[in-house]
Amino acid sequence: MIELAEMIAQLRGELATAMAAAERDELRFELGAVELEAEFAVQRTGTADGRIRFWVVEAGASAQQTASNTHRVHLTLQPRVRATGEPPYVAGDQSPRER
């Protein structure tokens, strides 16, 4: 399992790679809303700060969790380029299983 924040950081890295490819590609796409759906488990640590962590559950791993402690979250992210505030352009090679 990975933390929800780490999953979003990895997505941000992939989008940055696609934006860099857009700078050199003839054909570019304006990136619209990015929708994510993940199943996650909630864990509260027993430390003084009582931090709550959200762990993304790997596909197929949810059968090991009980229904009471797994949740599904749907996030819609609106990516913007920091310098301009505009939606980014992306390009790059198609990845396996990409539609």
Buried (B, 14 or more C-beta within 10 A) or exposed (E): BBBBEEBBEEBEEEBEEBBEBBEEBEEBEEBEEBEBEBBBBEEEEEEEEEEEBBBBBEEEEBEEBEEEEBBEEEEEBEBEEEEEEEBBBBBBEEEEEEE
